[in-house]
Amino acid sequence: MNDNIKTTYAKADADGVRHETNASIKRRVSKVFGFKTKSVVLLEASFRSFQLDGIRYCYCTSVDFAVNGLGYSTDFESLTMNEAFNI
């Protein structure tokens, strides 16, 4: 995860887990790869978790998304076009 990009989490769910918000994931994609945040359409994502002060947090480690109808996949380090996610 890039330490220079703000990551935000939703309030804890019924299980006490806080998940990274869609807005946060879109912001990370936009900052890392230069897309306009409004153009990013999230499709599928993978998450990892960590615990801090007794609260479990889940953050996005990779995401499949579309921009202007073209599909992409990223792990926030590399970006590949992915025709399976063209919309």
PDB file of N, CA, C and O in Angstrom, chain B, residues numbered from 101:
ATOM      1  N   MET B 101       0.851  -1.172   0.000  1.00  0.00           N
ATOM      2  CA  MET B 101       0.000   0.000   0.000  1.00  0.00           C
ATOM      3  C   MET B 101       0.895   1.232   0.000  1.00  0.00           C
ATOM      4  O   MET B 101       1.862   1.288   0.759  1.00  0.00           O
ATOM      5  N   ASN B 102       0.595   2.203  -0.824  1.00  0.00           N
ATOM      6  CA  ASN B 102       1.384   3.422  -0.904  1.00  0.00           C
ATOM      7  C   ASN B 102       1.124   4.275   0.328  1.00  0.00           C
ATOM      8  O   ASN B 102      -0.018   4.646   0.601  1.00  0.00           O
ATOM      9  N   ASP B 103       2.177   4.587   1.070  1.00  0.00           N
ATOM     10  CA  ASP B 103       2.039   5.332   2.320  1.00  0.00           C
ATOM     11  C   ASP B 103       1.682   6.795   2.115  1.00  0.00           C
ATOM     12  O   ASP B 103       1.278   7.467   3.064  1.00  0.00           O
ATOM     13  N   ASN B 104       1.822   7.303   0.897  1.00  0.00           N
ATOM     14  CA  ASN B 104       1.564   8.711   0.635  1.00  0.00           C
ATOM     15  C   ASN B 104       0.135   8.996   0.198  1.00  0.00           C
ATOM     16  O   ASN B 104      -0.200  10.145  -0.090  1.00  0.00           O
ATOM     17  N   ILE B 105      -0.700   7.990   0.143  1.00  0.00           N
ATOM     18  CA  ILE B 105      -2.082   8.160  -0.298  1.00  0.00           C
ATOM     19  C   ILE B 105      -3.007   7.839   0.863  1.00  0.00           C
ATOM     20  O   ILE B 105      -2.910   6.776   1.476  1.00  0.00           O
ATOM     21  N   LYS B 106      -3.898   8.766   1.154  1.00  0.00           N
ATOM     22  CA  LYS B 106      -4.829   8.592   2.270  1.00  0.00           C
ATOM     23  C   LYS B 106      -5.757   7.408   2.021  1.00  0.00           C
ATOM     24  O   LYS B 106      -6.347   7.283   0.948  1.00  0.00           O
ATOM     25  N   THR B 107      -5.876   6.553   3.011  1.00  0.00           N
ATOM     26  CA  THR B 107      -6.789   5.413   2.971  1.00  0.00           C
ATOM     27  C   THR B 107      -7.857   5.635   4.034  1.00  0.00           C
ATOM     28  O   THR B 107      -7.536   5.918   5.188  1.00  0.00           O
ATOM     29  N   THR B 108      -9.134   5.507   3.648  1.00  0.00           N
ATOM     30  CA  THR B 108     -10.210   5.705   4.619  1.00  0.00           C
ATOM     31  C   THR B 108     -10.997   4.410   4.792  1.00  0.00           C
ATOM     32  O   THR B 108     -11.091   3.589   3.879  1.00  0.00           O
ATOM     33  N   TYR B 109     -11.551   4.253   5.971  1.00  0.00           N
ATOM     34  CA  TYR B 109     -12.281   3.041   6.333  1.00  0.00           C
ATOM     35  C   TYR B 109     -13.681   3.399   6.809  1.00  0.00           C
ATOM     36  O   TYR B 109     -13.895   4.422   7.460  1.00  0.00           O
ATOM     37  N   ALA B 110     -14.626   2.533   6.467  1.00  0.00           N
ATOM     38  CA  ALA B 110     -16.010   2.707   6.912  1.00  0.00           C
ATOM     39  C   ALA B 110     -16.105   2.329   8.381  1.00  0.00           C
ATOM     40  O   ALA B 110     -15.226   1.654   8.918  1.00  0.00           O
ATOM     41  N   LYS B 111     -17.171   2.766   9.023  1.00  0.00           N
ATOM     42  CA  LYS B 111     -17.413   2.359  10.399  1.00  0.00           C
ATOM     43  C   LYS B 111     -17.507   0.849  10.462  1.00  0.00           C
ATOM     44  O   LYS B 111     -17.870   0.192   9.487  1.00  0.00           O
ATOM     45  N   ALA B 112     -17.178   0.317  11.608  1.00  0.00           N
ATOM     46  CA  ALA B 112     -17.164  -1.135  11.784  1.00  0.00           C
ATOM     47  C   ALA B 112     -18.517  -1.750  11.480  1.00  0.00           C
ATOM     48  O   ALA B 112     -19.560  -1.188  11.815  1.00  0.00           O
ATOM     49  N   ASP B 113     -18.488  -2.923  10.837  1.00  0.00           N
ATOM     50  CA  ASP B 113     -19.716  -3.663  10.569  1.00  0.00           C
ATOM     51  C   ASP B 113     -20.123  -4.442  11.823  1.00  0.00           C
ATOM     52  O   ASP B 113     -19.526  -4.267  12.885  1.00  0.00           O
ATOM     53  N   ALA B 114     -21.124  -5.288  11.698  1.00  0.00           N
ATOM     54  CA  ALA B 114     -21.641  -6.038  12.848  1.00  0.00           C
ATOM     55  C   ALA B 114     -20.575  -6.918  13.497  1.00  0.00           C
ATOM     56  O   ALA B 114     -20.643  -7.205  14.692  1.00  0.00           O
ATOM     57  N   ASP B 115     -19.589  -7.345  12.704  1.00  0.00           N
ATOM     58  CA  ASP B 115     -18.510  -8.180  13.237  1.00  0.00           C
ATOM     59  C   ASP B 115     -17.362  -7.354  13.808  1.00  0.00           C
ATOM     60  O   ASP B 115     -16.373  -7.913  14.282  1.00  0.00           O
ATOM     61  N   GLY B 116     -17.483  -6.038  13.766  1.00  0.00           N
ATOM     62  CA  GLY B 116     -16.442  -5.169  14.292  1.00  0.00           C
ATOM     63  C   GLY B 116     -15.297  -4.916  13.332  1.00  0.00           C
ATOM     64  O   GLY B 116     -14.245  -4.428  13.748  1.00  0.00           O
ATOM     65  N   VAL B 117     -15.475  -5.236  12.051  1.00  0.00           N
ATOM     66  CA  VAL B 117     -14.428  -5.057  11.045  1.00  0.00           C
ATOM     67  C   VAL B 117     -14.675  -3.758  10.284  1.00  0.00           C
ATOM     68  O   VAL B 117     -15.806  -3.461   9.899  1.00  0.00           O
ATOM     69  N   ARG B 118     -13.616  -2.993  10.070  1.00  0.00           N
ATOM     70  CA  ARG B 118     -13.702  -1.759   9.277  1.00  0.00           C
ATOM     71  C   ARG B 118     -13.078  -2.026   7.914  1.00  0.00           C
ATOM     72  O   ARG B 118     -11.927  -2.451   7.824  1.00  0.00           O
ATOM     73  N   HIS B 119     -13.845  -1.774   6.849  1.00  0.00           N
ATOM     74  CA  HIS B 119     -13.404  -2.032   5.481  1.00  0.00           C
ATOM     75  C   HIS B 119     -13.019  -0.725   4.792  1.00  0.00           C
ATOM     76  O   HIS B 119     -13.625   0.320   5.032  1.00  0.00           O
ATOM     77  N   GLU B 120     -12.005  -0.802   3.935  1.00  0.00           N
ATOM     78  CA  GLU B 120     -11.642   0.361   3.130  1.00  0.00           C
ATOM     79  C   GLU B 120     -12.839   0.738   2.257  1.00  0.00           C
ATOM     80  O   GLU B 120     -13.488  -0.137   1.684  1.00  0.00           O
ATOM     81  N   THR B 121     -13.130   2.016   2.155  1.00  0.00           N
ATOM     82  CA  THR B 121     -14.290   2.469   1.393  1.00  0.00           C
ATOM     83  C   THR B 121     -14.019   2.430  -0.108  1.00  0.00           C
ATOM     84  O   THR B 121     -12.868   2.469  -0.544  1.00  0.00           O
ATOM     85  N   ASN B 122     -15.093   2.353  -0.889  1.00  0.00           N
ATOM     86  CA  ASN B 122     -14.969   2.403  -2.350  1.00  0.00           C
ATOM     87  C   ASN B 122     -14.316   3.708  -2.788  1.00  0.00           C
ATOM     88  O   ASN B 122     -13.495   3.720  -3.705  1.00  0.00           O
ATOM     89  N   ALA B 123     -14.684   4.811  -2.129  1.00  0.00           N
ATOM     90  CA  ALA B 123     -14.095   6.109  -2.473  1.00  0.00           C
ATOM     91  C   ALA B 123     -12.586   6.087  -2.252  1.00  0.00           C
ATOM     92  O   ALA B 123     -11.837   6.657  -3.045  1.00  0.00           O
ATOM     93  N   SER B 124     -12.141   5.446  -1.200  1.00  0.00           N
ATOM     94  CA  SER B 124     -10.712   5.338  -0.908  1.00  0.00           C
ATOM     95  C   SER B 124      -9.996   4.519  -1.982  1.00  0.00           C
ATOM     96  O   SER B 124      -8.911   4.891  -2.429  1.00  0.00           O
ATOM     97  N   ILE B 125     -10.598   3.411  -2.392  1.00  0.00           N
ATOM     98  CA  ILE B 125      -9.984   2.564  -3.427  1.00  0.00           C
ATOM     99  C   ILE B 125      -9.895   3.329  -4.742  1.00  0.00           C
ATOM    100  O   ILE B 125      -8.862   3.291  -5.410  1.00  0.00           O
ATOM    101  N   LYS B 126     -10.969   4.026  -5.121  1.00  0.00           N
ATOM    102  CA  LYS B 126     -10.963   4.823  -6.344  1.00  0.00           C
ATOM    103  C   LYS B 126      -9.887   5.906  -6.276  1.00  0.00           C
ATOM    104  O   LYS B 126      -9.181   6.149  -7.255  1.00  0.00           O
ATOM    105  N   ARG B 127      -9.765   6.553  -5.117  1.00  0.00           N
ATOM    106  CA  ARG B 127      -8.764   7.600  -4.944  1.00  0.00           C
ATOM    107  C   ARG B 127      -7.356   7.024  -5.111  1.00  0.00           C
ATOM    108  O   ARG B 127      -6.508   7.645  -5.751  1.00  0.00           O
ATOM    109  N   ARG B 128      -7.103   5.845  -4.543  1.00  0.00           N
ATOM    110  CA  ARG B 128      -5.787   5.213  -4.680  1.00  0.00           C
ATOM    111  C   ARG B 128      -5.476   4.884  -6.138  1.00  0.00           C
ATOM    112  O   ARG B 128      -4.374   5.156  -6.615  1.00  0.00           O
ATOM    113  N   VAL B 129      -6.454   4.294  -6.854  1.00  0.00           N
ATOM    114  CA  VAL B 129      -6.271   3.985  -8.279  1.00  0.00           C
ATOM    115  C   VAL B 129      -5.959   5.269  -9.047  1.00  0.00           C
ATOM    116  O   VAL B 129      -5.044   5.297  -9.871  1.00  0.00           O
ATOM    117  N   SER B 130      -6.705   6.306  -8.781  1.00  0.00           N
ATOM    118  CA  SER B 130      -6.535   7.575  -9.490  1.00  0.00           C
ATOM    119  C   SER B 130      -5.174   8.199  -9.220  1.00  0.00           C
ATOM    120  O   SER B 130      -4.510   8.664 -10.147  1.00  0.00           O
ATOM    121  N   LYS B 131      -4.759   8.213  -7.977  1.00  0.00           N
ATOM    122  CA  LYS B 131      -3.478   8.825  -7.620  1.00  0.00           C
ATOM    123  C   LYS B 131      -2.295   8.049  -8.190  1.00  0.00           C
ATOM    124  O   LYS B 131      -1.334   8.648  -8.672  1.00  0.00           O
ATOM    125  N   VAL B 132      -2.360   6.730  -8.140  1.00  0.00           N
ATOM    126  CA  VAL B 132      -1.241   5.910  -8.599  1.00  0.00           C
ATOM    127  C   VAL B 132      -1.122   5.912 -10.126  1.00  0.00           C
ATOM    128  O   VAL B 132      -0.015   5.944 -10.663  1.00  0.00           O
ATOM    129  N   PHE B 133      -2.279   5.877 -10.833  1.00  0.00           N
ATOM    130  CA  PHE B 133      -2.236   5.691 -12.287  1.00  0.00           C
ATOM    131  C   PHE B 133      -2.742   6.876 -13.100  1.00  0.00           C
ATOM    132  O   PHE B 133      -2.713   6.822 -14.330  1.00  0.00           O
ATOM    133  N   GLY B 134      -3.204   7.943 -12.456  1.00  0.00           N
ATOM    134  CA  GLY B 134      -3.565   9.161 -13.177  1.00  0.00           C
ATOM    135  C   GLY B 134      -4.960   9.207 -13.769  1.00  0.00           C
ATOM    136  O   GLY B 134      -5.258  10.107 -14.553  1.00  0.00           O
ATOM    137  N   PHE B 135      -5.825   8.263 -13.417  1.00  0.00           N
ATOM    138  CA  PHE B 135      -7.203   8.312 -13.903  1.00  0.00           C
ATOM    139  C   PHE B 135      -8.001   9.332 -13.098  1.00  0.00           C
ATOM    140  O   PHE B 135      -7.667   9.622 -11.950  1.00  0.00           O
ATOM    141  N   LYS B 136      -9.048   9.871 -13.698  1.00  0.00           N
ATOM    142  CA  LYS B 136      -9.961  10.739 -12.958  1.00  0.00           C
ATOM    143  C   LYS B 136     -10.812   9.854 -12.049  1.00  0.00           C
ATOM    144  O   LYS B 136     -11.354   8.842 -12.492  1.00  0.00           O
ATOM    145  N   THR B 137     -10.925  10.232 -10.796  1.00  0.00           N
ATOM    146  CA  THR B 137     -11.648   9.427  -9.816  1.00  0.00           C
ATOM    147  C   THR B 137     -13.070   9.127 -10.271  1.00  0.00           C
ATOM    148  O   THR B 137     -13.558   8.012 -10.087  1.00  0.00           O
ATOM    149  N   LYS B 138     -13.740  10.112 -10.864  1.00  0.00           N
ATOM    150  CA  LYS B 138     -15.128   9.936 -11.304  1.00  0.00           C
ATOM    151  C   LYS B 138     -15.257   8.912 -12.432  1.00  0.00           C
ATOM    152  O   LYS B 138     -16.338   8.363 -12.650  1.00  0.00           O
ATOM    153  N   SER B 139     -14.164   8.652 -13.147  1.00  0.00           N
ATOM    154  CA  SER B 139     -14.194   7.719 -14.276  1.00  0.00           C
ATOM    155  C   SER B 139     -13.970   6.266 -13.877  1.00  0.00           C
ATOM    156  O   SER B 139     -14.227   5.360 -14.670  1.00  0.00           O
ATOM    157  N   VAL B 140     -13.492   6.034 -12.649  1.00  0.00           N
ATOM    158  CA  VAL B 140     -13.154   4.684 -12.202  1.00  0.00           C
ATOM    159  C   VAL B 140     -14.416   3.949 -11.745  1.00  0.00           C
ATOM    160  O   VAL B 140     -15.131   4.420 -10.861  1.00  0.00           O
ATOM    161  N   VAL B 141     -14.678   2.797 -12.352  1.00  0.00           N
ATOM    162  CA  VAL B 141     -15.805   1.940 -11.970  1.00  0.00           C
ATOM    163  C   VAL B 141     -15.208   0.661 -11.369  1.00  0.00           C
ATOM    164  O   VAL B 141     -14.592  -0.138 -12.074  1.00  0.00           O
ATOM    165  N   LEU B 142     -15.399   0.481 -10.061  1.00  0.00           N
ATOM    166  CA  LEU B 142     -14.865  -0.699  -9.377  1.00  0.00           C
ATOM    167  C   LEU B 142     -15.702  -1.924  -9.738  1.00  0.00           C
ATOM    168  O   LEU B 142     -16.930  -1.855  -9.784  1.00  0.00           O
ATOM    169  N   LEU B 143     -15.020  -3.057  -9.996  1.00  0.00           N
ATOM    170  CA  LEU B 143     -15.731  -4.271 -10.383  1.00  0.00           C
ATOM    171  C   LEU B 143     -15.493  -5.421  -9.395  1.00  0.00           C
ATOM    172  O   LEU B 143     -16.451  -5.990  -8.873  1.00  0.00           O
ATOM    173  N   GLU B 144     -14.239  -5.763  -9.139  1.00  0.00           N
ATOM    174  CA  GLU B 144     -13.913  -6.833  -8.192  1.00  0.00           C
ATOM    175  C   GLU B 144     -12.671  -6.425  -7.427  1.00  0.00           C
ATOM    176  O   GLU B 144     -11.829  -5.692  -7.947  1.00  0.00           O
ATOM    177  N   ALA B 145     -12.550  -6.901  -6.180  1.00  0.00           N
ATOM    178  CA  ALA B 145     -11.383  -6.540  -5.381  1.00  0.00           C
ATOM    179  C   ALA B 145     -11.005  -7.667  -4.433  1.00  0.00           C
ATOM    180  O   ALA B 145     -11.831  -8.500  -4.061  1.00  0.00           O
ATOM    181  N   SER B 146      -9.734  -7.669  -4.053  1.00  0.00           N
ATOM    182  CA  SER B 146      -9.222  -8.594  -3.040  1.00  0.00           C
ATOM    183  C   SER B 146      -8.745  -7.766  -1.852  1.00  0.00           C
ATOM    184  O   SER B 146      -8.261  -6.646  -2.012  1.00  0.00           O
ATOM    185  N   PHE B 147      -8.889  -8.336  -0.659  1.00  0.00           N
ATOM    186  CA  PHE B 147      -8.564  -7.607   0.559  1.00  0.00           C
ATOM    187  C   PHE B 147      -7.666  -8.421   1.477  1.00  0.00           C
ATOM    188  O   PHE B 147      -7.663  -9.651   1.440  1.00  0.00           O
ATOM    189  N   ARG B 148      -6.910  -7.717   2.296  1.00  0.00           N
ATOM    190  CA  ARG B 148      -6.155  -8.294   3.405  1.00  0.00           C
ATOM    191  C   ARG B 148      -6.544  -7.529   4.654  1.00  0.00           C
ATOM    192  O   ARG B 148      -7.084  -6.425   4.583  1.00  0.00           O
ATOM    193  N   SER B 149      -6.262  -8.132   5.797  1.00  0.00           N
ATOM    194  CA  SER B 149      -6.643  -7.455   7.027  1.00  0.00           C
ATOM    195  C   SER B 149      -5.472  -7.347   7.992  1.00  0.00           C
ATOM    196  O   SER B 149      -4.483  -8.073   7.893  1.00  0.00           O
ATOM    197  N   PHE B 150      -5.617  -6.424   8.921  1.00  0.00           N
ATOM    198  CA  PHE B 150      -4.671  -6.265  10.012  1.00  0.00           C
ATOM    199  C   PHE B 150      -5.464  -5.804  11.235  1.00  0.00           C
ATOM    200  O   PHE B 150      -6.604  -5.357  11.113  1.00  0.00           O
ATOM    201  N   GLN B 151      -4.862  -5.916  12.393  1.00  0.00           N
ATOM    202  CA  GLN B 151      -5.538  -5.509  13.623  1.00  0.00           C
ATOM    203  C   GLN B 151      -4.714  -4.410  14.286  1.00  0.00           C
ATOM    204  O   GLN B 151      -3.489  -4.498  14.379  1.00  0.00           O
ATOM    205  N   LEU B 152      -5.418  -3.367  14.748  1.00  0.00           N
ATOM    206  CA  LEU B 152      -4.785  -2.247  15.414  1.00  0.00           C
ATOM    207  C   LEU B 152      -5.665  -1.828  16.582  1.00  0.00           C
ATOM    208  O   LEU B 152      -6.840  -1.513  16.395  1.00  0.00           O
ATOM    209  N   ASP B 153      -5.117  -1.823  17.759  1.00  0.00           N
ATOM    210  CA  ASP B 153      -5.864  -1.442  18.971  1.00  0.00           C
ATOM    211  C   ASP B 153      -7.165  -2.219  19.111  1.00  0.00           C
ATOM    212  O   ASP B 153      -8.191  -1.660  19.498  1.00  0.00           O
ATOM    213  N   GLY B 154      -7.120  -3.496  18.797  1.00  0.00           N
ATOM    214  CA  GLY B 154      -8.276  -4.365  18.966  1.00  0.00           C
ATOM    215  C   GLY B 154      -9.323  -4.264  17.879  1.00  0.00           C
ATOM    216  O   GLY B 154     -10.369  -4.906  17.968  1.00  0.00           O
ATOM    217  N   ILE B 155      -9.061  -3.466  16.848  1.00  0.00           N
ATOM    218  CA  ILE B 155     -10.013  -3.307  15.738  1.00  0.00           C
ATOM    219  C   ILE B 155      -9.387  -3.924  14.498  1.00  0.00           C
ATOM    220  O   ILE B 155      -8.223  -3.666  14.190  1.00  0.00           O
ATOM    221  N   ARG B 156     -10.163  -4.744  13.781  1.00  0.00           N
ATOM    222  CA  ARG B 156      -9.684  -5.364  12.538  1.00  0.00           C
ATOM    223  C   ARG B 156     -10.051  -4.454  11.372  1.00  0.00           C
ATOM    224  O   ARG B 156     -11.188  -3.996  11.253  1.00  0.00           O
ATOM    225  N   TYR B 157      -9.062  -4.201  10.514  1.00  0.00           N
ATOM    226  CA  TYR B 157      -9.223  -3.376   9.324  1.00  0.00           C
ATOM    227  C   TYR B 157      -8.956  -4.237   8.094  1.00  0.00           C
ATOM    228  O   TYR B 157      -8.049  -5.069   8.108  1.00  0.00           O
ATOM    229  N   CYS B 158      -9.740  -4.048   7.025  1.00  0.00           N
ATOM    230  CA  CYS B 158      -9.526  -4.724   5.747  1.00  0.00           C
ATOM    231  C   CYS B 158      -9.218  -3.668   4.696  1.00  0.00           C
ATOM    232  O   CYS B 158      -9.958  -2.696   4.543  1.00  0.00           O
ATOM    233  N   TYR B 159      -8.115  -3.867   3.970  1.00  0.00           N
ATOM    234  CA  TYR B 159      -7.739  -2.928   2.921  1.00  0.00           C
ATOM    235  C   TYR B 159      -7.579  -3.663   1.599  1.00  0.00           C
ATOM    236  O   TYR B 159      -7.273  -4.855   1.567  1.00  0.00           O
ATOM    237  N   CYS B 160      -7.788  -2.944   0.525  1.00  0.00           N
ATOM    238  CA  CYS B 160      -7.748  -3.501  -0.822  1.00  0.00           C
ATOM    239  C   CYS B 160      -6.300  -3.742  -1.255  1.00  0.00           C
ATOM    240  O   CYS B 160      -5.463  -2.843  -1.184  1.00  0.00           O
ATOM    241  N   THR B 161      -6.017  -4.974  -1.706  1.00  0.00           N
ATOM    242  CA  THR B 161      -4.677  -5.306  -2.189  1.00  0.00           C
ATOM    243  C   THR B 161      -4.611  -5.369  -3.709  1.00  0.00           C
ATOM    244  O   THR B 161      -3.546  -5.177  -4.296  1.00  0.00           O
ATOM    245  N   SER B 162      -5.741  -5.636  -4.344  1.00  0.00           N
ATOM    246  CA  SER B 162      -5.805  -5.623  -5.807  1.00  0.00           C
ATOM    247  C   SER B 162      -7.246  -5.359  -6.219  1.00  0.00           C
ATOM    248  O   SER B 162      -8.189  -5.659  -5.487  1.00  0.00           O
ATOM    249  N   VAL B 163      -7.391  -4.791  -7.407  1.00  0.00           N
ATOM    250  CA  VAL B 163      -8.734  -4.437  -7.860  1.00  0.00           C
ATOM    251  C   VAL B 163      -8.821  -4.536  -9.377  1.00  0.00           C
ATOM    252  O   VAL B 163      -7.877  -4.209 -10.095  1.00  0.00           O
ATOM    253  N   ASP B 164      -9.972  -4.992  -9.841  1.00  0.00           N
ATOM    254  CA  ASP B 164     -10.330  -4.973 -11.261  1.00  0.00           C
ATOM    255  C   ASP B 164     -11.325  -3.835 -11.419  1.00  0.00           C
ATOM    256  O   ASP B 164     -12.257  -3.702 -10.626  1.00  0.00           O
ATOM    257  N   PHE B 165     -11.127  -3.015 -12.443  1.00  0.00           N
ATOM    258  CA  PHE B 165     -11.972  -1.840 -12.616  1.00  0.00           C
ATOM    259  C   PHE B 165     -12.033  -1.464 -14.084  1.00  0.00           C
ATOM    260  O   PHE B 165     -11.295  -2.005 -14.907  1.00  0.00           O
ATOM    261  N   ALA B 166     -12.912  -0.539 -14.404  1.00  0.00           N
ATOM    262  CA  ALA B 166     -13.022  -0.036 -15.773  1.00  0.00           C
ATOM    263  C   ALA B 166     -12.933   1.485 -15.755  1.00  0.00           C
ATOM    264  O   ALA B 166     -13.351   2.139 -14.800  1.00  0.00           O
ATOM    265  N   VAL B 167     -12.383   2.027 -16.825  1.00  0.00           N
ATOM    266  CA  VAL B 167     -12.337   3.467 -17.051  1.00  0.00           C
ATOM    267  C   VAL B 167     -12.738   3.691 -18.500  1.00  0.00           C
ATOM    268  O   VAL B 167     -12.098   3.174 -19.416  1.00  0.00           O
ATOM    269  N   ASN B 168     -13.794   4.459 -18.705  1.00  0.00           N
ATOM    270  CA  ASN B 168     -14.296   4.732 -20.053  1.00  0.00           C
ATOM    271  C   ASN B 168     -14.538   3.442 -20.834  1.00  0.00           C
ATOM    272  O   ASN B 168     -14.280   3.375 -22.036  1.00  0.00           O
ATOM    273  N   GLY B 169     -15.039   2.419 -20.135  1.00  0.00           N
ATOM    274  CA  GLY B 169     -15.410   1.160 -20.767  1.00  0.00           C
ATOM    275  C   GLY B 169     -14.290   0.147 -20.914  1.00  0.00           C
ATOM    276  O   GLY B 169     -14.551  -1.000 -21.275  1.00  0.00           O
ATOM    277  N   LEU B 170     -13.041   0.539 -20.642  1.00  0.00           N
ATOM    278  CA  LEU B 170     -11.900  -0.371 -20.768  1.00  0.00           C
ATOM    279  C   LEU B 170     -11.548  -0.969 -19.414  1.00  0.00           C
ATOM    280  O   LEU B 170     -11.470  -0.259 -18.411  1.00  0.00           O
ATOM    281  N   GLY B 171     -11.335  -2.289 -19.394  1.00  0.00           N
ATOM    282  CA  GLY B 171     -11.049  -2.991 -18.155  1.00  0.00           C
ATOM    283  C   GLY B 171      -9.568  -3.005 -17.806  1.00  0.00           C
ATOM    284  O   GLY B 171      -8.705  -3.101 -18.679  1.00  0.00           O
ATOM    285  N   TYR B 172      -9.294  -2.907 -16.507  1.00  0.00           N
ATOM    286  CA  TYR B 172      -7.924  -2.912 -15.993  1.00  0.00           C
ATOM    287  C   TYR B 172      -7.870  -3.757 -14.723  1.00  0.00           C
ATOM    288  O   TYR B 172      -8.882  -3.983 -14.059  1.00  0.00           O
ATOM    289  N   SER B 173      -6.652  -4.217 -14.404  1.00  0.00           N
ATOM    290  CA  SER B 173      -6.394  -4.908 -13.145  1.00  0.00           C
ATOM    291  C   SER B 173      -5.130  -4.307 -12.551  1.00  0.00           C
ATOM    292  O   SER B 173      -4.192  -3.973 -13.274  1.00  0.00           O
ATOM    293  N   THR B 174      -5.109  -4.170 -11.216  1.00  0.00           N
ATOM    294  CA  THR B 174      -3.920  -3.636 -10.559  1.00  0.00           C
ATOM    295  C   THR B 174      -3.750  -4.205  -9.155  1.00  0.00           C
ATOM    296  O   THR B 174      -4.709  -4.584  -8.484  1.00  0.00           O
ATOM    297  N   ASP B 175      -2.494  -4.246  -8.746  1.00  0.00           N
ATOM    298  CA  ASP B 175      -2.147  -4.550  -7.366  1.00  0.00           C
ATOM    299  C   ASP B 175      -1.560  -3.293  -6.719  1.00  0.00           C
ATOM    300  O   ASP B 175      -0.906  -3.368  -5.679  1.00  0.00           O
ATOM    301  N   PHE B 176      -1.800  -2.149  -7.341  1.00  0.00           N
ATOM    302  CA  PHE B 176      -1.342  -0.814  -6.939  1.00  0.00           C
ATOM    303  C   PHE B 176       0.152  -0.608  -7.170  1.00  0.00           C
ATOM    304  O   PHE B 176       0.705   0.424  -6.791  1.00  0.00           O
ATOM    305  N   GLU B 177       0.807  -1.593  -7.795  1.00  0.00           N
ATOM    306  CA  GLU B 177       2.198  -1.424  -8.206  1.00  0.00           C
ATOM    307  C   GLU B 177       2.304  -1.496  -9.722  1.00  0.00           C
ATOM    308  O   GLU B 177       3.071  -0.756 -10.339  1.00  0.00           O
ATOM    309  N   SER B 178       1.527  -2.391 -10.313  1.00  0.00           N
ATOM    310  CA  SER B 178       1.513  -2.509 -11.765  1.00  0.00           C
ATOM    311  C   SER B 178       0.075  -2.420 -12.259  1.00  0.00           C
ATOM    312  O   SER B 178      -0.874  -2.637 -11.506  1.00  0.00           O
ATOM    313  N   LEU B 179      -0.060  -2.100 -13.523  1.00  0.00           N
ATOM    314  CA  LEU B 179      -1.381  -1.940 -14.137  1.00  0.00           C
ATOM    315  C   LEU B 179      -1.388  -2.726 -15.436  1.00  0.00           C
ATOM    316  O   LEU B 179      -0.477  -2.599 -16.254  1.00  0.00           O
ATOM    317  N   THR B 180      -2.426  -3.544 -15.621  1.00  0.00           N
ATOM    318  CA  THR B 180      -2.570  -4.279 -16.876  1.00  0.00           C
ATOM    319  C   THR B 180      -3.975  -4.094 -17.406  1.00  0.00           C
ATOM    320  O   THR B 180      -4.939  -4.015 -16.644  1.00  0.00           O
ATOM    321  N   MET B 181      -4.078  -4.027 -18.718  1.00  0.00           N
ATOM    322  CA  MET B 181      -5.404  -3.993 -19.335  1.00  0.00           C
ATOM    323  C   MET B 181      -5.979  -5.390 -19.226  1.00  0.00           C
ATOM    324  O   MET B 181      -5.256  -6.379 -19.356  1.00  0.00           O
ATOM    325  N   ASN B 182      -7.277  -5.473 -18.989  1.00  0.00           N
ATOM    326  CA  ASN B 182      -7.933  -6.769 -18.795  1.00  0.00           C
ATOM    327  C   ASN B 182      -9.262  -6.736 -19.542  1.00  0.00           C
ATOM    328  O   ASN B 182     -10.254  -6.206 -19.041  1.00  0.00           O
ATOM    329  N   GLU B 183      -9.272  -7.304 -20.738  1.00  0.00           N
ATOM    330  CA  GLU B 183     -10.474  -7.278 -21.587  1.00  0.00           C
ATOM    331  C   GLU B 183     -11.679  -7.930 -20.936  1.00  0.00           C
ATOM    332  O   GLU B 183     -12.814  -7.610 -21.290  1.00  0.00           O
ATOM    333  N   ALA B 184     -11.463  -8.830 -20.000  1.00  0.00           N
ATOM    334  CA  ALA B 184     -12.573  -9.501 -19.310  1.00  0.00           C
ATOM    335  C   ALA B 184     -13.428  -8.495 -18.549  1.00  0.00           C
ATOM    336  O   ALA B 184     -14.581  -8.783 -18.228  1.00  0.00           O
ATOM    337  N   PHE B 185     -12.877  -7.320 -18.257  1.00  0.00           N
ATOM    338  CA  PHE B 185     -13.621  -6.314 -17.496  1.00  0.00           C
ATOM    339  C   PHE B 185     -14.015  -5.110 -18.335  1.00  0.00           C
ATOM    340  O   PHE B 185     -14.390  -4.075 -17.785  1.00  0.00           O
ATOM    341  N   ASN B 186     -13.938  -5.225 -19.654  1.00  0.00           N
ATOM    342  CA  ASN B 186     -14.446  -4.158 -20.515  1.00  0.00           C
ATOM    343  C   ASN B 186     -15.961  -4.090 -20.335  1.00  0.00           C
ATOM    344  O   ASN B 186     -16.642  -5.116 -20.320  1.00  0.00           O
ATOM    345  N   ILE B 187     -16.466  -2.893 -20.200  1.00  0.00           N
ATOM    346  CA  ILE B 187     -17.927  -2.734 -20.032  1.00  0.00           C
ATOM    347  C   ILE B 187     -18.467  -1.764 -21.082  1.00  0.00           C
ATOM    348  O   ILE B 187     -19.668  -1.495 -21.113  1.00  0.00           O
TER     349      ILE B 187
END
